[in-house]
Amino acid sequence: WPEQEETGFAVLRASEQALRNLAGVLDLDLKGVTIRVEIVRSNAELNTRAGVPADAPARDRLPPWTLGVSLHHSNHVVLMPVTGAKLHPLVTHELTHVALDLKLAAGRAQAPRWVHEGLAQWMEGEMPAAQKDILGRAAASNKLLARAQLEGAFEGAREQTALAYAQS
């Protein structure tokens, strides 16, 4: 769609940079690998591309604050049209999921979600102040999640999900 042409080029540039960085960090050869990065117009379209049926109940749909999703086992990333300072971290985050799966596929291994999210956030750069605050408050109130709780916490309420991301 022509009105998002500049966003498309910005996503391309961010993708190229992120993949160069990921190839170096993960010692990953991406020659000949095709990764599809798609920009959608709405949360409904994001859900559709993620394989969520249109008639799925709200609990089975992506949270409304979701800006991107990595269909990493199919080398496919779907993004909302984000611009400015949020663009590069979002692209890097979602492509990290794809790159980690590509790296682990050679050894037929899989990583738990908290490893995926932790590496994806680390590749984004410095931890945002909001996440530092969430983590600090949870630590101060003795409400940090145990490692065994992390995997399921990504599917919880927004506050629980935010803590799971902060701890990863």
Secondary structure per residue as TSV (DSSP state, phi and psi in degrees):
chain	resnum	aa	ss	phi	psi
A	1	W	-	360.0	124.4
A	2	P	G	-56.2	-33.8
A	3	E	G	-66.9	-13.1
A	4	Q	G	-111.9	18.0
A	5	E	H	-59.2	-45.7
A	6	E	H	-64.2	-38.9
A	7	T	H	-62.0	-40.9
A	8	G	H	-59.4	-44.8
A	9	F	H	-66.9	-36.8
A	10	A	H	-65.4	-39.4
A	11	V	H	-65.1	-40.8
A	12	L	H	-59.8	-48.4
A	13	R	H	-62.5	-43.6
A	14	A	H	-64.5	-38.7
A	15	S	H	-64.0	-45.2
A	16	E	H	-61.2	-44.2
A	17	Q	H	-66.2	-44.9
A	18	A	H	-61.6	-42.8
A	19	L	H	-68.0	-35.2
A	20	R	H	-62.1	-46.4
A	21	N	H	-62.6	-45.4
A	22	L	H	-64.2	-39.6
A	23	A	H	-60.2	-39.4
A	24	G	H	-70.7	-47.1
A	25	V	H	-65.4	-41.2
A	26	L	H	-94.7	1.3
A	27	D	T	50.4	57.0
A	28	L	-	-119.0	128.5
A	29	D	-	-90.8	112.4
A	30	L	-	-100.2	7.6
A	31	K	T	-61.7	129.8
A	32	G	T	81.8	-1.7
A	33	V	-	-91.4	128.8
A	34	T	-	-103.2	126.9
A	35	I	-	-122.5	121.8
A	36	R	E	-89.3	125.1
A	37	V	E	-117.2	120.0
A	38	E	E	-120.9	139.0
A	39	I	E	-107.6	128.9
A	40	V	-	-111.5	167.8
A	41	R	S	-94.8	-19.2
A	42	S	S	-151.5	165.2
A	43	N	H	-63.3	-36.2
A	44	A	H	-61.9	-42.8
A	45	E	H	-68.3	-36.2
A	46	L	H	-59.8	-45.1
A	47	N	H	-61.6	-43.7
A	48	T	H	-60.2	-47.8
A	49	R	H	-64.1	-28.3
A	50	A	T	-81.0	-1.5
A	51	G	T	88.2	14.1
A	52	V	-	-86.5	123.3
A	53	P	-	-61.0	144.6
A	54	A	T	-59.2	-29.8
A	55	D	T	-95.4	13.0
A	56	A	-	-65.9	143.7
A	57	P	-	-65.4	158.3
A	58	A	G	-53.3	-37.2
A	59	R	G	-65.2	-20.9
A	60	D	G	-98.0	-2.7
A	61	R	S	-93.1	161.0
A	62	L	-	-64.7	143.0
A	63	P	-	-58.4	147.4
A	64	P	T	-63.0	-19.6
A	65	W	T	-85.0	-1.0
A	66	T	-	-66.6	126.8
A	67	L	-	-104.3	-14.6
A	68	G	E	-163.6	159.9
A	69	V	E	-146.2	140.5
A	70	S	E	-107.0	120.6
A	71	L	E	-94.7	65.2
A	72	H	G	-62.2	-26.9
A	73	H	G	-74.4	-8.7
A	74	S	G	-119.8	14.5
A	75	N	T	53.9	48.5
A	76	H	E	-137.1	129.4
A	77	V	E	-120.9	136.0
A	78	V	E	-122.9	129.1
A	79	L	E	-127.5	148.4
A	80	M	-	-77.8	157.7
A	81	P	-	-73.8	90.6
A	82	V	-	-104.4	142.9
A	83	T	-	-130.8	177.7
A	84	G	G	70.4	-147.6
A	85	A	G	-65.9	-20.4
A	86	K	G	-81.3	-18.5
A	87	L	H	-64.4	-56.3
A	88	H	H	-61.4	-46.2
A	89	P	H	-60.7	-38.5
A	90	L	H	-64.0	-48.8
A	91	V	H	-61.5	-46.2
A	92	T	H	-60.8	-44.7
A	93	H	H	-57.6	-52.9
A	94	E	H	-67.6	-37.6
A	95	L	H	-70.1	-26.0
A	96	T	H	-62.0	-38.4
A	97	H	H	-60.6	-44.2
A	98	V	H	-63.6	-48.1
A	99	A	H	-62.8	-41.5
A	100	L	H	-63.8	-41.5
A	101	D	H	-64.2	-39.9
A	102	L	H	-61.8	-42.1
A	103	K	H	-64.3	-45.5
A	104	L	H	-74.9	-23.5
A	105	A	H	-61.5	-32.8
A	106	A	T	-60.0	-34.4
A	107	G	T	-99.7	10.2
A	108	R	T	54.0	38.7
A	109	A	-	-109.7	163.0
A	110	Q	-	-133.5	149.9
A	111	A	-	-107.2	146.2
A	112	P	-	-66.2	161.3
A	113	R	H	-60.1	-37.1
A	114	W	H	-65.2	-29.5
A	115	V	H	-70.6	-46.0
A	116	H	H	-55.3	-51.3
A	117	E	H	-68.1	-37.7
A	118	G	H	-62.8	-47.1
A	119	L	H	-65.7	-41.3
A	120	A	H	-61.8	-41.2
A	121	Q	H	-70.7	-38.5
A	122	W	H	-62.2	-40.0
A	123	M	H	-67.8	-26.2
A	124	E	H	-64.2	-33.4
A	125	G	-	125.0	-152.1
A	126	E	S	-60.1	142.1
A	127	M	-	-63.1	127.7
A	128	P	-	-60.9	150.2
A	129	A	H	-56.4	-38.0
A	130	A	H	-62.3	-38.7
A	131	Q	H	-70.5	-38.5
A	132	K	H	-59.7	-40.6
A	133	D	H	-64.7	-45.9
A	134	I	H	-58.9	-46.0
A	135	L	H	-65.9	-43.4
A	136	G	H	-62.6	-44.1
A	137	R	H	-64.7	-40.3
A	138	A	H	-66.1	-40.7
A	139	A	H	-65.9	-43.5
A	140	A	H	-65.1	-30.6
A	141	S	T	-100.5	11.3
A	142	N	T	57.1	42.5
A	143	K	-	-119.3	23.3
A	144	L	-	-66.2	147.4
A	145	L	-	-80.7	140.5
A	146	A	-	-72.5	155.0
A	147	R	H	-54.7	-38.9
A	148	A	H	-64.7	-22.4
A	149	Q	H	-87.5	-18.4
A	150	L	H	-59.7	-47.9
A	151	E	H	-55.0	-49.3
A	152	G	H	-72.1	-24.1
A	153	A	H	-66.7	-22.5
A	154	F	T	-68.4	-17.3
A	155	E	T	-103.8	9.1
A	156	G	S	-89.3	-161.2
A	157	A	-	-65.3	164.7
A	158	R	H	-56.0	-42.7
A	159	E	H	-64.9	-42.1
A	160	Q	H	-67.4	-41.7
A	161	T	H	-63.0	-42.9
A	162	A	H	-60.5	-39.3
A	163	L	H	-67.4	-40.6
A	164	A	H	-60.9	-43.5
A	165	Y	H	-63.7	-43.0
A	166	A	H	-63.8	-36.6
A	167	Q	H	-79.0	-20.0
A	168	S	-	-70.5	360.0
